[in-house]
């Protein structure tokens, strides 16, 4: 019976399907971007996909376990003023450089919003597993979506190849 409830979960919480569609879209978008980066800037495909996957998993982790992460950060900052200043400066500098140097802020915001909406929808139907299980489940959903999106055909490349031949 619990397996049936698991299969019906996307119907009860439709924002899980939205998260999956967003992950498929981002995977397809990133596969098109990777072609351009490999051709123009000589970026390794393995490095590009590693950065994108790690970024996606960090976003899912932060969005599914904010209370645990913030509690640990608060304990670290409460231990001393020096650690508080160093950790705040480090966090602001790293996040600021990340946002300024990469033009992927829109991808990060879209994935974070979809993850938070899926988590809210699961809470609405009273499916609240422990944060680690939620992070694992939503992370797996996002990774499968990115993997499927990466394998979608690129219609622009097909049109360019048809015109070229």
Secondary structure, DSSP 8 states (H G I E B T S, - for coil): -HHHHHHHHHHH-THHHHHHHHHHHHHHHHHHHHHHHHHHH---HHHHHHHHHHHHHHHHHHHH-HHHHHHHHHHHHHH-HHHHHHHHHHHHHHHHHHHHH-S-HHHHHHHHHHHHHHHHHHHHTT----HHHHHHHHHHHHHHHHHHHHTS--HHHHHHHHHH-
